[in-house]
Amino acid sequence: MSINIRNIVLFSAMGLALVMTGMYQSWPLALTILNMALISAVMALGVNMQWGYAGIFNVGIMGFTAIGGLAAVLIAMPPVPEAWAAGGMGAMLGLMMGAATIFAAILIYKTMQPGKLRGLSIILVLAVGYILTSLVYGPATHAISRVDPAATGFLGGLGLPVILSWPVGALMAAGLAFVVGRVALGLRSDYLAIATLGISEIVIAVLKFEVWLTRGVNNVSGIPRAVPRPVELQTRDWVQGLADRMGMSVAEMARIVELVSYAILFTIVLGILIWLAEKALNSPWGRMMRAIRDNEVAARAMGKDVTRRHLMIFILGSATCGLAGAMMVTLDGQLTPGSYEPLRFTFLMWVMVIVGGSGNNWGSVLGAFVIWFLWVQAEPLGRWLMDVLTSGLGADSAVRVHLMNQAAHTRLIMMGTALLLMLRFAPRGLIPER
């Protein structure tokens, strides 16, 4: 079987699995899996750019995704005038003072001669800057968080169309990647992994505890949608007519129309990204990146600036993850900082890339679809399996109750098993790099 035919068969099988889910479970579930798989495919493309193109081991995917999600809040949510009046300008002034303090410390480090005087000067500047910043920033942010904390308690956003947050999320993630990359890309791969993981945890901590910016663990809900809500769609005549012809309720049909609309938007974004990624991978630039990945010493001997190229691909991959993060928050309609966990937003992404085929863009997309489908279906499949295995036991059997309660953890076992089997029997993935 040729590579192209094999790829078509694999993608067709994945499409058939989604159709079967719609027929035997529900179409809203199938479309929800499709939308999350499309978003995961965008994120997997970003990871594949870093690892598959350049061999950069980034374990901070979660942080860049969360930054993209924050962009949806800052762009789409309406501003809160009362919060701005209470302490908005004070918070902005405090942030500028903090940035000026860091800039002054860097300037002293670069201009003064090494020695005790330089060290003492930096410590003095940082200490004074911290005290002055706290005097301005602290009271302002506390005043903001006290403004109707049950409903707002934060500054809000710009009130612009939410779809604009997608490129903004990519730019914000790219900016964070530039800062992290300038500091960490010179480290060895294992130290780089530790550094990126630490940065991502810092980002999540900021989202959780800077209430004036993100409402923290209170979450930001009611983020404007990119398509009409189901409640709005139910009043449309064509939706009502379509529901009658399909034999569905109007509410279910409106939900399906909403999910299909999102799927179209996400497919367009994924199509553009994979077209650009394929063009880049097959260009002289892509061949240079793979040469650096395979042998950095030889690439340096040929005059290539390896550190600069690593920084470039690190920024591109992180920007793609930020774009996916903004898309995800747009689909959910809320930002929940407490839901960002390394298992979901880092480990699972790596499993998608490894199972699909590291270094192959189409493989990463297929891996995202396969792994997300298994991730969602593992729990009901686990419950069915446990029910079958314990069918001979009584309903009040302690063994049966224990196994049924543990069925939710089947997804973790399935992900680990899938990864082990792929590494053993197809280490290059479902669609290997050519």
GIPE-V16054 format. One record per backbone hydrogen bond with DSSP energy under -0.5 kcal/mol. CO is the residue of the C=O (numbers start at 1). NH is the residue of the N-H. E is the energy in kcal/mol with one decimal. If there is no record, write none. Layout:
CO	NH	E
CO	NH	E
This chain:
2	6	-2.4
3	7	-2.4
4	8	-2.3
5	9	-2.4
6	10	-2.3
7	11	-2.5
8	12	-2.4
9	13	-2.4
10	14	-1.8
11	15	-2.4
12	16	-2.5
13	17	-2.0
14	18	-1.7
15	19	-2.2
16	20	-2.7
17	21	-1.8
18	22	-2.0
19	23	-2.3
20	24	-2.6
21	25	-2.0
21	26	-1.3
26	30	-2.0
27	31	-2.7
28	32	-2.2
29	33	-2.5
30	34	-2.1
31	35	-2.6
32	36	-2.4
33	37	-2.3
34	38	-2.3
35	39	-2.2
36	40	-2.6
37	41	-2.1
38	42	-1.7
39	43	-2.1
40	44	-3.0
41	45	-2.0
42	46	-1.6
43	47	-2.0
44	48	-2.7
45	49	-2.1
46	50	-1.5
47	51	-2.9
48	52	-1.1
48	53	-1.3
49	54	-0.7
50	54	-0.7
50	56	-2.9
51	55	-1.3
55	57	-0.6
56	58	-1.2
57	59	-0.6
60	63	-0.6
60	64	-1.3
61	65	-2.2
62	66	-2.3
63	67	-2.0
64	68	-1.7
65	69	-1.9
66	70	-2.2
67	71	-1.4
68	72	-0.9
69	72	-0.6
69	73	-0.9
70	74	-2.4
71	75	-2.2
72	76	-2.1
72	77	-0.5
73	77	-1.3
74	158	-1.5
75	160	-2.9
77	159	-1.6
79	81	-0.7
80	84	-2.1
81	85	-2.4
82	86	-2.0
83	87	-2.1
83	88	-0.6
84	88	-1.4
84	89	-0.8
87	91	-2.4
88	92	-2.1
89	93	-2.6
90	94	-2.5
91	95	-2.2
92	96	-2.2
93	97	-2.4
94	98	-2.3
95	99	-2.4
96	100	-2.5
97	101	-2.0
98	102	-2.0
99	103	-2.5
100	104	-2.4
101	105	-2.1
102	106	-2.3
103	107	-2.4
104	108	-2.3
105	109	-2.1
106	110	-1.9
107	111	-2.1
108	112	-2.3
115	119	-1.8
116	120	-2.8
117	121	-2.3
118	122	-2.3
119	123	-2.2
120	124	-2.5
121	125	-2.6
122	126	-2.5
123	127	-2.4
124	128	-2.7
125	129	-2.6
126	130	-2.4
127	131	-2.2
128	132	-2.5
129	133	-2.5
130	134	-2.4
131	135	-1.9
132	136	-1.1
133	137	-3.6
134	138	-1.5
134	139	-0.5
136	140	-1.2
137	141	-2.4
138	142	-2.2
139	143	-2.0
140	144	-1.9
141	145	-2.3
142	146	-1.0
144	147	-1.6
146	148	-1.0
147	153	-1.5
148	151	-1.3
148	152	-3.2
155	80	-2.3
161	164	-1.6
162	165	-1.7
163	166	-1.1
163	167	-0.6
164	168	-1.4
165	169	-2.9
166	170	-1.8
167	171	-2.1
168	172	-2.7
169	173	-2.3
170	174	-2.1
171	175	-2.3
172	176	-2.1
173	177	-2.5
174	178	-2.1
175	179	-1.8
176	180	-2.7
177	181	-3.1
178	182	-2.1
179	183	-1.1
180	184	-3.2
181	185	-1.9
184	187	-2.1
188	192	-2.8
189	193	-2.1
190	194	-1.8
191	195	-2.6
192	196	-2.7
193	197	-2.2
194	198	-2.3
195	199	-2.4
196	200	-2.2
197	201	-1.9
198	202	-1.9
199	203	-2.3
200	204	-2.2
201	205	-2.3
202	206	-2.3
203	207	-2.2
204	208	-2.0
205	209	-2.2
206	210	-2.3
208	217	-0.7
209	211	-1.7
210	213	-1.6
210	214	-2.0
211	215	-2.4
212	155	-2.4
215	218	-1.9
216	219	-1.6
216	337	-0.5
219	221	-0.6
220	335	-2.6
229	233	-2.2
230	234	-1.9
232	235	-1.0
233	236	-1.7
236	240	-1.9
237	241	-2.6
238	242	-2.1
239	243	-2.2
240	244	-1.9
241	245	-2.2
242	246	-2.0
243	247	-0.8
243	248	-2.2
249	253	-2.3
250	254	-2.4
251	255	-1.9
252	256	-2.2
253	257	-2.6
254	258	-2.2
255	259	-2.3
256	260	-2.7
257	261	-2.2
258	262	-2.1
259	263	-2.4
260	264	-2.1
261	265	-2.0
262	266	-3.0
263	267	-2.3
264	268	-2.1
265	269	-2.1
266	270	-2.8
267	271	-2.8
268	272	-2.3
269	273	-2.4
270	274	-2.8
271	275	-1.9
272	276	-2.3
273	277	-2.9
274	278	-2.3
275	279	-2.2
276	280	-2.5
277	281	-2.6
278	282	-2.0
280	283	-1.1
280	286	-1.0
283	287	-2.1
284	288	-2.2
285	289	-2.2
286	290	-2.1
287	291	-1.8
288	292	-2.2
289	293	-2.3
290	294	-2.3
291	295	-2.2
295	299	-2.0
296	300	-2.7
297	301	-2.1
298	302	-1.4
299	304	-2.2
300	303	-1.8
304	306	-1.4
305	309	-2.1
306	310	-2.7
307	311	-2.2
308	312	-2.1
309	313	-2.4
310	314	-2.3
311	315	-2.1
312	316	-2.2
313	317	-2.5
314	318	-2.0
315	319	-2.5
316	320	-1.9
317	321	-1.8
318	322	-2.4
319	323	-2.2
320	324	-2.1
321	325	-2.1
322	326	-2.0
323	327	-2.1
324	328	-2.3
325	329	-2.0
326	330	-2.0
327	331	-2.1
328	332	-2.5
329	333	-2.5
329	334	-0.6
333	222	-0.7
333	223	-2.2
334	336	-0.6
335	220	-2.2
335	337	-0.5
336	339	-2.1
337	340	-1.2
339	341	-0.9
341	345	-2.6
342	346	-1.8
342	347	-2.6
343	348	-1.6
346	350	-2.0
347	351	-2.2
348	352	-2.1
349	353	-2.1
350	354	-2.5
351	355	-2.9
352	356	-2.4
353	357	-2.5
355	430	-2.7
356	431	-3.1
357	360	-1.9
359	361	-0.5
360	364	-2.0
361	365	-1.9
362	366	-2.5
363	367	-2.9
364	368	-2.1
365	369	-1.9
366	370	-2.7
367	371	-2.6
368	372	-2.0
369	373	-2.2
370	374	-2.3
371	375	-2.6
372	376	-2.1
373	377	-2.5
374	378	-1.7
376	380	-0.5
377	381	-2.2
378	382	-2.8
379	383	-2.4
380	384	-2.3
381	385	-2.5
382	386	-2.7
383	387	-2.3
384	388	-2.1
385	389	-2.7
386	390	-1.9
388	391	-1.2
390	393	-1.7
394	397	-1.7
397	401	-2.7
398	402	-2.3
399	403	-2.6
400	404	-2.5
401	405	-2.1
402	406	-1.5
404	407	-0.8
405	408	-0.5
406	409	-1.5
407	410	-1.9
408	411	-0.8
409	412	-0.7
409	413	-1.4
410	414	-2.9
411	415	-2.5
412	416	-2.2
413	417	-2.5
414	418	-2.7
415	419	-2.3
416	420	-2.3
417	421	-2.7
418	422	-2.2
419	423	-2.4
420	424	-1.8
421	425	-3.0
421	426	-0.5
422	426	-2.1
426	429	-2.4
